[in-house]
Amino acid sequence: MTITAQMVKELRESTGAGMMDAKKALTETNGDMEAAVDWLRTKGLAKAAKKSGRVAAEGLIGVAVTDGRGVAIELNSETDFVAKNADFQALVREISKVALETGESLEVLKATHLNGKPVEDVLNEAIARIGENMTLRRMHVLEGDTVVHYVHNAAAEGMGKIGVLVALKGPKDKAETVGKQIAMHIAATSPASLSEKDLDPALIEREKAVLTEQARESGKPESVIEKMIVGRMSKFFEEVTLLGQKFVMNPDITVAQAASEAGVEVTGYVRVAVGEGIEKKEEDFAAEVAKTLQGS
């Protein structure tokens, strides 16, 4: 497979590795980007394990909660300018309310009526009125004894760049207090799952494979390597699972301990950030202006 300059650039940006190291990683893995990241990590050449899929789309996350039920919706726009538009924000707020009342899935939400018309039709009318493409991309529903929410980088009440829902079991007043703190923690740390048992098995195997190769390069006996892997995997689970993470409000305890001390149990969570997994087309603004002038 031909390794292009764009592929090398993308790998460098996602790992912080040098140009030659990135090129070699891609060559060794026949252009497989994910495998190349693992190859760099195995060699200790990736400066940071950054998530694949660069955040690209603009827009807002809308959240709404009532009586043990919470929803988070993502409405995308082409530019951040439109996301600050009062009409766009009103649309986010109205769709969030509809989702809270009747939404079961994204498809159901789009077909549900808002002001006498299906949400999808209302959205199409807004596109024509505002003059920019918009997409109702995601909807998440979370239920529990108590559900609390938090919005990071809020643009208005109940909407922002990151929306978090947390479901808890236990006394409502305590659940709401510690739940809000845990929601802020989730916004900051973006855990991969609630606990170890909820982690994607493929993610666990991938991490174990990388750690195994790293340990073997130390040249130590297999018996020692096995113990090294157990220890490192334990550390991995602490870092990526919500209940295992050190609580940002008090790093001396874990999130699980913080909840336990408050007399509650975290039963679920949702974290949604604008544009996750959508690759943004990079544009040279100066070149775009020059191109426009040439065509005028």
DOLUM-645291 format. One line per 5 residues: number of its first residue (from 1); their letters; for each residue x, y, z of C-alpha. Coordinates in Angstrom, 1 decimal, decimal comma. Example, Ala and Ser with C-alpha at 12.3 -4.5 7.8 and 13.67 -1.06 7.14 Angstrom:
1) as) 12,3 -4,5 7,8 | 13,7 -1,1 7,1 .
END
This chain:
1) mtita) 0,0 0,0 0,0 | 1,3 3,5 -0,8 | 1,9 5,6 2,3 | 0,8 9,2 1,5 | 2,0 12,4 3,1 .
6) qmvke) -1,6 13,0 4,4 | -1,5 9,6 6,2 | 1,8 10,5 7,8 | 0,4 13,9 8,8 | -2,7 12,4 10,3 .
11) lrest) -0,7 9,8 12,4 | 1,7 12,5 13,6 | -1,2 14,7 14,7 | -2,9 11,9 16,6 | 0,2 10,5 18,3 .
16) gagmm) 2,8 13,3 18,5 | 5,3 11,0 16,9 | 8,1 12,2 14,6 | 7,7 12,2 10,8 | 10,1 9,3 10,1 .
21) dakka) 8,6 7,2 13,0 | 5,1 7,8 11,7 | 6,1 6,8 8,2 | 7,8 3,7 9,5 | 4,8 2,7 11,6 .
26) ltetn) 2,5 3,0 8,6 | 4,9 1,0 6,4 | 5,2 -1,7 9,1 | 1,4 -2,0 9,4 | 0,6 -1,7 5,7 .
31) gdmea) -1,2 1,7 6,1 | -3,5 0,5 8,9 | -3,9 3,7 11,0 | -5,1 2,0 14,2 | -2,4 -0,7 14,0 .
36) avdwl) 0,2 2,1 13,4 | -0,9 3,9 16,5 | -0,4 0,6 18,5 | 3,0 0,1 16,8 | 4,2 3,5 17,9 .
41) rtkgl) 2,9 2,9 21,4 | 4,7 -0,4 21,6 | 7,9 1,3 20,7 | 7,3 4,1 23,1 | 7,1 6,6 20,3 .
46) akaak) 3,6 7,9 20,8 | 3,6 10,9 23,1 | -0,1 10,6 23,9 | -2,8 8,1 23,2 | -5,3 10,5 21,4 .
51) ksgrv) -8,6 9,3 20,3 | -9,1 8,6 16,6 | -11,6 10,7 14,8 | -11,0 14,4 15,2 | -13,9 16,5 16,5 .
56) aaegl) -15,1 18,5 13,6 | -18,7 19,4 13,4 | -20,0 22,5 15,1 | -23,3 22,8 16,9 | -24,7 22,2 20,4 .
61) igvav) -25,6 19,4 22,8 | -29,0 19,9 24,4 | -29,9 18,2 27,6 | -33,1 17,9 29,6 | -34,1 16,0 32,7 .
66) tdgrg) -37,3 15,2 34,6 | -38,4 12,5 37,1 | -35,6 10,0 36,7 | -35,3 10,4 32,9 | -32,8 12,4 31,0 .
71) vaiel) -32,0 13,0 27,3 | -29,1 14,4 25,4 | -29,4 15,4 21,8 | -26,7 16,6 19,3 | -27,7 19,2 16,7 .
76) nsetd) -24,9 20,0 14,3 | -24,4 23,1 12,2 | -21,7 24,0 9,7 | -20,3 26,9 11,7 | -20,0 27,9 15,3 .
81) fvakn) -21,5 31,3 14,3 | -24,8 29,6 13,6 | -24,6 27,6 16,8 | -24,7 31,0 18,6 | -27,8 32,0 16,7 .
86) adfqa) -30,9 32,5 18,8 | -33,0 30,5 16,3 | -30,6 27,6 16,4 | -30,5 27,5 20,2 | -34,3 27,7 20,4 .
91) lvrei) -34,4 24,7 18,1 | -32,0 22,8 20,3 | -34,2 23,6 23,4 | -37,5 22,6 21,7 | -36,1 19,3 20,3 .
96) skval) -34,6 18,4 23,7 | -38,0 18,9 25,3 | -39,7 16,7 22,7 | -37,1 14,0 23,1 | -37,6 14,1 26,9 .
101) etges) -41,3 13,6 26,5 | -41,6 11,1 23,6 | -38,2 10,2 22,2 | -37,3 6,5 22,2 | -34,8 6,6 19,4 .
106) levlk) -33,4 9,1 16,9 | -35,8 7,9 14,2 | -38,8 8,2 16,5 | -37,7 11,7 17,5 | -37,4 12,9 13,9 .
111) athln) -41,0 11,7 13,3 | -42,4 13,2 16,5 | -44,4 16,4 16,0 | -43,1 19,7 17,2 | -45,5 22,7 16,8 .
116) gkpve) -47,7 20,5 14,5 | -45,0 19,2 12,2 | -42,5 16,3 12,4 | -39,2 17,4 13,9 | -37,5 16,5 10,7 .
121) dvlne) -39,7 18,9 8,7 | -39,1 21,6 11,3 | -35,4 21,1 11,0 | -35,6 21,3 7,2 | -37,5 24,6 7,4 .
126) aiari) -34,8 25,9 9,8 | -32,1 25,0 7,3 | -33,9 27,0 4,6 | -34,5 29,9 6,9 | -31,0 30,1 8,4 .
131) genmt) -29,2 29,1 5,2 | -26,9 26,5 6,6 | -27,0 22,7 6,7 | -27,9 21,2 10,1 | -28,1 17,6 11,3 .
136) lrrmh) -29,9 16,0 14,2 | -27,2 13,5 14,7 | -27,6 11,7 18,0 | -30,0 11,2 20,9 | -29,2 9,4 24,2 .
141) vlegd) -31,7 8,5 26,9 | -30,8 7,7 30,5 | -33,1 6,5 33,2 | -32,6 5,9 36,9 | -33,9 6,7 40,4 .
146) tvvhy) -32,3 10,1 40,1 | -30,8 11,6 36,9 | -28,7 14,7 37,0 | -27,1 16,7 34,2 | -24,2 19,0 33,5 .
151) vhnaa) -23,4 21,1 30,5 | -19,8 22,2 29,8 | -19,1 25,4 27,8 | -22,7 26,3 28,1 | -24,1 28,5 25,3 .
156) aegmg) -27,4 28,9 27,1 | -29,4 27,0 29,8 | -29,4 23,3 29,0 | -27,1 23,4 26,0 | -23,3 23,6 25,3 .
161) kigvl) -20,4 21,8 23,8 | -20,4 18,8 26,2 | -23,5 17,3 27,8 | -23,4 14,8 30,6 | -26,2 12,7 32,3 .
166) valkg) -25,6 10,6 35,4 | -28,1 8,1 36,9 | -27,8 7,3 40,6 | -29,6 5,1 43,2 | -30,0 6,4 46,8 .
171) pkdka) -31,3 9,4 48,7 | -32,4 12,0 46,2 | -30,8 15,0 47,9 | -27,4 13,3 48,2 | -27,7 11,8 44,7 .
176) etvgk) -28,2 15,2 43,2 | -25,3 16,8 45,1 | -22,6 14,2 44,4 | -24,2 13,4 41,0 | -23,5 17,0 39,8 .
181) qiamh) -19,9 16,6 40,9 | -19,5 13,3 39,2 | -21,1 14,7 36,0 | -18,4 17,4 36,0 | -15,8 14,7 36,5 .
186) iaats) -17,1 12,8 33,5 | -17,1 15,9 31,3 | -13,4 16,4 32,2 | -12,1 12,8 32,0 | -14,4 11,2 29,4 .
191) pasls) -14,3 7,6 30,8 | -14,6 4,7 28,4 | -17,2 2,9 30,5 | -18,8 2,8 33,9 | -16,8 -0,2 35,2 .
196) ekdld) -14,4 -2,8 34,1 | -17,2 -5,3 33,3 | -18,7 -2,7 30,9 | -15,6 -2,1 28,9 | -15,5 -3,2 25,2 .
201) palie) -13,7 -6,6 25,1 | -12,0 -5,5 21,9 | -10,5 -2,4 23,7 | -9,3 -4,6 26,5 | -7,6 -7,1 24,1 .
206) rekav) -6,0 -4,3 22,1 | -4,6 -2,7 25,2 | -3,3 -6,0 26,6 | -1,6 -6,8 23,2 | 0,2 -3,4 23,3 .
211) lteqa) 1,3 -3,9 27,0 | 2,4 -7,4 26,3 | 4,7 -6,3 23,4 | 6,1 -3,5 25,6 | 6,8 -5,9 28,4 .
216) resgk) 8,5 -8,4 26,1 | 10,8 -5,8 24,8 | 12,2 -5,4 28,3 | 13,8 -8,8 27,8 | 12,6 -10,1 31,2 .
221) pesvi) 11,4 -13,7 31,9 | 7,9 -14,7 30,8 | 6,8 -15,2 34,4 | 7,9 -11,6 35,3 | 6,2 -10,3 32,1 .
226) ekmiv) 2,9 -11,9 33,1 | 3,0 -10,1 36,5 | 3,9 -6,8 34,7 | 0,9 -7,2 32,4 | -1,5 -7,8 35,3 .
231) grmsk) -0,3 -4,7 37,1 | -0,4 -2,5 34,0 | -3,9 -3,7 33,0 | -5,1 -2,9 36,5 | -3,7 0,6 36,1 .
236) ffeev) -5,4 0,8 32,7 | -8,8 -0,1 34,2 | -8,3 2,6 36,9 | -7,6 5,2 34,2 | -10,5 4,4 31,8 .
241) tllgq) -13,4 3,3 33,9 | -15,5 5,9 35,7 | -15,8 4,1 39,0 | -12,1 3,3 39,0 | -10,9 6,8 38,2 .
246) kfvmn) -9,5 9,2 40,9 | -12,2 11,7 41,7 | -11,3 15,1 40,4 | -12,9 16,8 43,4 | -10,7 14,6 45,7 .
251) pditv) -7,9 12,7 44,0 | -7,3 10,7 47,3 | -10,4 8,6 46,5 | -12,0 7,0 43,5 | -15,4 8,0 42,0 .
256) aqaas) -16,8 4,7 43,4 | -15,6 5,7 46,9 | -17,0 9,2 46,6 | -20,4 7,8 45,7 | -20,3 5,2 48,5 .
261) eagve) -19,3 7,9 51,1 | -22,4 9,9 49,9 | -24,6 6,8 50,4 | -25,4 6,5 46,7 | -24,6 4,2 43,7 .
266) vtgyv) -23,8 5,3 40,2 | -25,9 3,2 37,8 | -25,1 4,8 34,5 | -24,0 7,8 32,6 | -23,9 9,5 29,2 .
271) rvavg) -21,3 11,9 27,9 | -21,8 13,6 24,5 | -19,5 16,1 22,9 | -20,2 18,1 19,8 | -18,7 16,5 16,6 .
276) egiek) -17,2 13,4 18,1 | -16,0 11,1 15,4 | -16,6 13,5 12,5 | -13,6 14,6 10,6 | -13,5 18,3 9,8 .
281) keedf) -12,4 19,4 6,4 | -9,4 21,6 6,9 | -9,5 24,8 4,8 | -6,9 27,5 4,1 | -9,0 30,6 4,7 .
286) aaeva) -6,6 32,9 2,8 | -6,6 30,5 -0,2 | -10,4 30,3 -0,1 | -10,7 34,1 -0,2 | -8,2 34,3 -3,1 .
291) ktlqg) -10,1 31,7 -5,0 | -13,4 33,6 -4,4 | -11,8 36,9 -5,6 | -10,5 35,2 -8,7 | -13,9 33,9 -9,6 .
296) s) -15,6 37,3 -9,1 .
END
